[in-house]
């Protein structure tokens, strides 16, 4: 089976100082070390986001991710990651993200491969010894790639903090630039508020003075209106008898007119009845008279 592992995993394990485990087909397990002591994992070196002399001397890691055959020794995987990202080689967020992705892939590979190695141990005679060796390989491999992960995360945190500081500095600079303008605007607004208050107070004074000035005129207007109402009332009272007489005369005229209309209507009705009676009598007389014989014409 083929899997995708972190970049440059194809490098030889000959450059590693980690112990190489060889397992025989018998029940014994032998651990061979290329050096007497296992080299300590490299310590991450603090770097800044800017390019320094150190970063200039440390080449950027390649971006290749070769395919590695399943079953490759996990020590080789860890060494490949460390070789690909030596201490102080991460100088950009892109590189940090790439390193974290490869570390994550390597850790997954190490866990899976270690699981397979430990599973094989249960078929061996010295099971516990085999398990200890497999677990030690796993622990050392994870420990070796840990500094790369720490350095990548630290770089990203520093970059985030630097970006935040730059944004804050830019904000403070802009506020300092805008401060005189805002101060002038605040001063203008305060002066405008004071002027509005003074104008309102002046208008109140003018209203009070005008009220006092025209207080006598108002009283005179009220008195004149009252006198006018009284004069109208007196005039109405004086004209009341005449208005009553006029009303009575109007009513009498109306009554007389109504009486005349009734009289005319009565006379008209009587005349129509007389005419109707005379016509009826004439019609009756004509009906009762003998018929006049028709004389034939002479030849």
MOSUL-V117621 format. One record per pair of residues at least 12 apart in sequence whose ideal C-beta (glycine too) atoms are under 7 Angstrom apart, sorted by the first residue. I is the first residue (numbers start at 0). GAP is how many residues later the second one is. D is the distance in Angstrom with one decimal. If there is no record, write none. Layout:
I|GAP|D  I|GAP|D
This chain:
0|69|4.5  1|65|5.5  1|67|6.4  1|68|6.5  2|65|6.8  2|67|5.6  2|106|6.9  3|61|6.2  3|63|5.9  3|101|7.0  4|63|4.3  4|72|6.1  4|100|5.9  4|101|6.6  4|104|5.1  5|59|6.9  5|71|6.9  5|74|6.3  5|75|5.2  5|96|3.5  5|99|4.9  5|100|4.4  6|55|6.3  6|57|5.3  6|58|4.8  6|59|7.0  6|77|5.2  6|95|5.6  7|54|6.8  7|56|6.9  7|72|5.0  7|75|6.3  7|76|4.6  8|57|6.4  8|59|4.5  8|63|6.8  8|67|6.7  8|68|5.6  8|71|4.2  9|56|5.0  9|58|6.5  10|68|6.9  10|69|5.1  10|72|5.9  12|60|5.8  12|62|5.9  12|63|4.0  12|66|6.3  14|64|6.3  14|68|6.9  15|59|5.4  15|60|6.9  15|63|4.2  16|17|6.6  16|18|5.5  16|21|6.5  16|22|3.6  17|20|6.4  17|57|4.1  17|61|6.9  17|122|5.7  18|12|5.7  18|14|4.8  18|19|6.1  19|12|5.5  19|14|6.7  20|112|5.4  20|116|6.0  26|97|5.6  26|98|2.7  26|99|5.7  27|98|6.4  28|95|7.0  28|97|5.8  28|100|5.6  28|101|5.1  28|104|6.0  30|102|6.0  37|102|6.8  40|102|5.2  40|103|4.6  40|105|6.8  40|106|5.9  41|40|6.3  41|45|5.1  41|105|5.5  42|44|6.7  42|104|6.1  43|43|5.8  43|103|4.3  43|106|4.8  43|107|3.8  43|110|6.8  44|42|4.5  44|43|4.3  45|108|6.9  46|41|5.4  46|43|6.7  46|44|6.6  46|108|6.5  47|110|6.9  48|109|6.3  48|110|5.1  48|113|5.8  50|40|6.2  53|34|5.5  54|33|7.0  54|36|4.6  57|28|6.6  57|30|5.3  57|31|4.6  59|29|6.9  59|31|7.0  59|35|6.3  60|23|4.9  60|24|5.4  60|28|6.0  60|34|6.4  62|35|6.5  73|36|4.6  73|39|4.9  73|40|6.3  73|63|5.9  73|64|6.7  73|67|4.5  74|62|6.5  74|66|5.9  76|29|5.2  76|32|5.5  76|33|6.1  76|64|6.6  77|28|6.7  77|32|7.0  77|63|4.0  77|66|4.0  77|67|5.2  80|21|5.9  80|22|6.2  80|25|5.0  80|64|4.8  80|67|5.7  81|62|5.7  81|63|6.8  81|66|6.5  83|18|6.9  84|14|5.0  84|63|4.6  86|60|6.8  86|64|6.8  89|61|5.5  89|62|5.6  89|65|5.0  92|63|6.1  92|66|5.6  95|56|4.1  95|59|4.8  95|60|5.0  98|49|5.5  98|53|4.2  99|49|6.4  99|52|4.8  102|42|5.2  102|45|5.5  102|46|4.6  105|39|5.4  106|35|6.4  106|38|6.6  109|28|6.1  109|31|4.8  109|32|6.1  113|20|5.8  113|23|6.8  113|24|3.9  116|17|4.2  117|13|5.7  117|16|4.7  120|13|6.1
